[in-house]
Amino acid sequence: MQNLLTERYLLGIGIVLLASLCLNSCKQNESTIEKIESRSKSEVLVCAHRSFHKNAPENSMQSILDAIDAKVDIVEIDVRTTIDDSLVLMHDKTIDRTTTGKGKLKDFTYQELQAFQLKMGDSVTTHKIPTLYQVMIKLKDKPNTIANLDLKGVQPEHLIKKLKEWGVVHQVISYTGSQKKTMAILKEDSLYAAMPLIKKDEDILFYKEHMSSPFIHFTDSTFTEKNVRLAVKNRQLGFVNILWNQDKDLVKGDFSSVDKVIALRPAIIQTDHPKLLVDYLRSKGLHR
């Protein structure tokens, strides 16, 4: 009898462990589109602008790790290409503002960039410019955190080729901005999670007809109740920034302007204060 109970106990543990492994595997294999479509039905997701850059340099590996620790859903990172075709993280065309070096990023090799340290304002840190590969390998084991690649200076063919090599081509979003850049990316992979900018109302229907990705990036002027209703009807997922006045209100504890954004129920809100927004959404039952 004792042996039978022991066998059943061990069998039960084995089933639980197997179920846990299967769940993690499913999460890792689930595409970005599937993840966000599922969660946005009952939640508003949070994107950290230039990763979690309030406590570590923007676009640094540490800022991405901080975002993961804070349970931020999406980290926005800026991607550019070096002279030797390495994909690295950098917002500006030059490295002057964010590193101890000077010059255009595209004129350096990746190895040459490693001679410089990243800065926070005027303070020099020990952090270095990371490659996109380093970031994607780190996030590959973190299925609850998604990268939003802001494509500052990349060739679509080169980017898609590398993402496919790394096995993450459908585990990211890319802010593609213009129609030209969006179509160029989709030419390389029609199922890619591109996110174009909606500059005028007609853009909503254009992208509904010309791409399978549901993501659209509203501007302040196109983020209206009418356009959000149209996007919902089209099964499109809206992304909106609160990087200016609403972010300032959020820091002060004044949530009135943020509430107006939340009331329209975008799928994703991007902020410079992701932890504050996650906590506020959680208090309203809009974040897990």
Buried (B, 14 or more C-beta within 10 A) or exposed (E): EEEEEEEEEEEEEEEEEEEEEEEEEEEEEBBBBEBBBEBBEEBBBBBBBBBBBBEBBBBBBBBBBBBBEBBBBBBBBBBBBBEEEBBBBBBBEBBBEBBEBEBBBEEBEBEBBEEBBBBBEEEBBEBBBBBBBBBBEBBEEBBEBBBBBBBBBBBBEEBBBBBEEBEBBBBBBBBBBEBEBBBBBBEBBEEBBBBBBBBEEEBBEBBBEEBEBBBBBBEEEBBEEEBBEBBBEBEBBBBBBBBEEBBBBBEEEEBEBBEEBBEBEBBBBBBBBBBBBBBBBBEEEBBE
